[in-house]
Structures are given as C-alpha cells and as structure tokens.
Amino acid sequence: MASAKQLDDQFDDDAAIDDEEADEEFAELQRTMSSKRRDDKEKGKENRIQEILPFPFAPNIRPLGISDLWSTVALENAAFPDPRHRASPEKLEYRVTKCPELTLGVFCTVVPDLARDFDIETLATAHPVETDRADQARSVLLAHIIATASGSTTVQDRDMEIPAGWRTSQGEHVDKGHREGGRTICVHSLAVSPKLQGCGLGKLIMKSFLQQMKGLGAERVALICQDYLVSYYERFGFKHAGKSKAEFGGGGWYDMVFDLAATAATSGPAQPPK
C-alpha cells in the first residue's frame, strides 16, 4: 500500500501533468484563434477589394515590360502625392528595360464599360487583353514593384540614379543605377492604386516579389521608407537598419533590409542571378 507521502507525490505529479496539458491546450487554442483572426482579416481584405471594384478581381501577377511603361508612370504619379518621391518616366524606362526580372505588377482584366464610373489611373494606358475582343477588355495595372540590383547592402543614392546616355552606351556602368550581378535588390517603388490601398494588394505583391527574388538567388532585398512605414515593412519580415544616408527626395529615410539568404538556407542552395 502506498504511503501518504507517496500518494501526495503521485497527486503532485498528476497535477503537474494536468497543468502542462492545460497550458498546451490553451496555447493551441490561442494559436487556432490567432490563425482564424488572420484568415478572417485576409478574407475581409479580399471582400473589401471586391466591394470597391465594380468588376471581378482576378489578379494576374507578372514582371513588367517596356510596353507597361506608361501604366507604371501613371501609377507612380497617383501613388506618390509628393513629386519628389516619384521615379521619373526616364528612370522607370531605364529600370523596366535593364532589369525587367526585378519588377512585378498586379494586373486585372477590366471591361471599360464596367469601370465607367470608377476612376482607374491606369485604364487609359492599359493594353487590350485580345485584339478585336468584343467587350474591349484591358489588362489594367493596379500595383507594381520596381527594383535594381546593387553591390551595397542598403540603398544608396547612386542606386537610385541612372547613367547618362544609357540608351546608346555599349559599356556597363558600375557607378550608377543597376549593377548586373549585384546581390542586393533595391526596391525603388512599391506603388498601389490609391483607391485600393489598405485592401491587401501591397502584401500580395510584396510576398510574390520576395519569393521571386529568392528564386533568382539574391542575398537580400533593401529599401528606404519614411518613419511611419517602418512597422509596415517589418510585418513583411524586413529589419529596421537605422537612418539612411540617402538624400533622395529631401532625405529623412530609414533603411529596411530583408535577409533572403537566411530564408534560402532552409530550402537548398540558391541559384545565381541571371
């Protein structure tokens, strides 16, 4: 027969096990509830964008090309109220020409008649989905990311500049603009149509872009932002790297860096950029 002390010890052990199980059950419940809240939030954003748009939202995500230039100009002008923070048409042309693989756009097929009372900044510059299509549907740009490669670990002013005479020069410029083979991807523009901001388009395109850059074998993605956007980019996994030395657009920027090499370590060797 067990002694009183043995029974007490057994009771204490059982209580400890029960407490541990209860703690784990509570933790699992918290995780489930948190996951459900995230899912509900994402569904809410999807519903919100569909409530806003007068046409079906079926996004097509692809790299940008020179044929998309004037849509990127229109979106850049709409998304950045401060003209100093916009990329010029020539800079956009340079970037989509020299390194289209470092760009991404979210497009949606739009029938003009359905968008008659909905002002889309990029509708006028959009291209037809098919020639001679009866409804004249167009592929309209709603969000874009445009970047270049760099040899620096953070975005520098020289990364945001473009070489003089880049259209005709046969040589490679290593002092300004895109650096072929650079291991840091410098994001210069994350632009979302103003009417659709807050609907999850920024998250959609950034997650796709980070995956695309990881596939190219880049080591990191860097950008600069104003102080009020630091927490926004931290939610994507970017690390705050302090005040930026960049003076573009009047300065006052903060460096943000996403370490792709760390995430690539769990998925095998990276492929070199092409």
N, C-alpha and C positions, 0 to 999 in steps of 0.2 A: 504494500500500500504506500502510496506517495505521502511524504511528509507535508506538513502545512507549508514549509518553505518551498518544497518542490512544486506544490500546486500554485503558490504565489508566483514562482519563477515562470511556470508554464503560462499562467494568466498574463504576466507581463509580456512574454514573447508573443502570445496571440494578439495582445493589444497592439504591439509594435507592428506586427504584420498587417493587422487591420488598418492601422493608421497609414502605413505605407501604401496599401492598396487603395485606401480612400484618397490619399494625396494623388496617386497616379490616375485614379478615375476622375478626380477633379481637374487635374492637368489636361487629361484627354478631352474632357468636356469643354474646357476653356479653348483648347486648340480647335475643336469642332465648331464651337460658336464663333471663334475668330475667323475661321475659314469661311463659314457661312456668311458672316458680315462682309468679307472681302468679295465673295461671289455675288452677294446681293448688291454691293456697291458697283461692281463691274456691270452687272445686268442693268442697274439703274442708269449707268452712263450710256450703255447701248440703247436703252429705251429713250433716253433723253435726246440722243443724236437723231434717232428716228422720228421723235416727236417734232424736232426742229426742222428736219429736212422734209420738203414736200414731194420727195421721190425716194425710192428704195435705196438703202445704204448697203451696198455690196462692194467693199473696198478691194481695189487691186493695187498691190504694193510692188513697185519695181524701181530699178535705177533710172535716173533721169538722163535724157539725151539732149543734143543741141536743139531738137525740134520742140523741146519743152521750155526753151529759154524764156520766151515772153510770158509764159504762165508763171515761171519762177520769179520774174521781175514783178509781176502784178501781185503775187502772194507776198513777196518780201515787203513791198510798199504798204500793203494792207496790214501785215502782222507787226510791223515795227513803226509805231507812231513817230518816234524820234528819227528824223532822216539821217542823223549821224551814226545810227546803229545799223543801218541797212547796208547790204552789199550793193555796189553799183552794178548796172547792167553789164559792164565790161568784166567785172570780177566774176559775176555769175557765168558769163560766157566762157571765161578762162577755165573755171572750175569744172563745168559740165563737159568741156572739150578735152581738157588734160587728164582728168581722173573721174570719169562718169561712174566707175565702180565704187567710188567713195561718196556716192549720193543715193538718195532714196526718196520716192514720192508716194503718197497715198492718193490714188485716183478713184473716181466713182463715175459710172456711166449715168449721164443726165440727159433726159429728153427736154429740150429747151421749153416746150410748151408747159411742162410740169413745173418749171422753175421760173415762170414768167414774173411772179410776184415775190420771188426770193432772190435777192441781190447776191450773186456769187462773183467775187472779184476776178476769178479766172475763167469764167464761162466764155467770154468774148475771145480769149486766146486759145481755147481748147480745140483739139482736133477731132474730126468725125471718127466714130468707132468703126464705121464701114462706109465705103463710098456708095452713094446713091441709096442709102438706107432711108426708108420712108419717113420714119419719125425724127430723122436728123440727130440722133443721139450722139453725144460728145463725151469724150473721156476727160473729165474735169479734175484738175489738181486741187486737193483740199489741204495737204500738208507736205512739207518737204524737209529733208536734212541734206546739207551740202557741206563737204569737208575736203581737206587736202592732207597729204602726208608730210611729216616733218621729222627732222633729226633731233629735235628738242624733246624734253619730257613734258613741257607745258606749252601753251600757246604763246608765241612771241609776235611782236608787231610785224616782223619780216614774213611770218607765216600768212598773215592777212593781206600782204601786198602782192602785186603781180609784176613780173618782169617787163621792162619796156620792150616793145617790139616783139612780144611773144608769138604773135600770129605768123611772122615771117622768119624769125630766128631759127636756125638749124641746131644750135647748141643747146645744152642743158644748163639752165640757170640754177645754181645751188644757193644763192644768197637771198632770193625772194620767192615767195609762193610755194607751189607744190614741189616736194623733193621725192623723186622716184625712189622707191625702196626704203623710205622713211618708216620707222617702226611705231611712230606716234601718229594717230589720226586726229587732226584738229578740226573739230566741228565749228563752222563759221555761222551756220544758220540752222535753227530749228524753228520753222515757221508753221503756224496753224491758222487757217482762216478764222478771223475774229469771231464770227457768229458761231463757230464750232469749238471754241476754246472752252475747256472745262468738261468736255464730253469724252475724254479718254483717247483722243487722236494722238496727242503728244506721247503718251505711254505706248500706244500701238506702234508708232513709227520708231521710237527710240529702242524698244525691245528688239524689233526686227533689224534695226541698224547695228546694234551691238552684236547680234548673232552673225550678221553678215561680215562685220569686221573681224570677229573671232575666226570665221571661216577663211578669211584672207591671211591669217597668221600675224596680224598686228599685235603689238605688245600692250598698247593702251589706247584709250580714247580720251582726249583732253578738250576742254572748252573753257571759255570765260563767261561769267554772268554777273549781274548786279546782285547786291547783297540779299534782296528779297526773294531771289530764286535759288539761293544756296540749298535750302531744305527741299525744294522741288527736285533738284538733281540728286540729292542724297537719297531720295526714295528709289531712284533707279540703281543705286549702288555706287555712285560717284563719291569720291572722297574730297573733302574740302582741303585744298593745299595752300591756303593763305591768300594774301593780296597779290594780284597780278602786277607784273611790271609793264604790261601792255598799256599803251596810251591811246589806242584806237577809240574814236568817238568821244574823246574827252577823258578817258581813263575811269578810275573808280571801279575796276573789275576785280573779280575773285577767281582764282584758278580752281577748276574741278577736274579730277582725273579718275577714270575707270580703269582698273587693272585687268586687262584681258588675259595676260599671261597667267595670273593666279587661277582664273576660271578654266583656262585651257589645260592646266596641269592635270585635271581630273578626267580629261576626255582624250588623252593621247597626244602625240606630237603635232604641233601646228605646222601648217603648210606655209611656205614663203609667199609673200605678196607677189602678184603677177604684174 
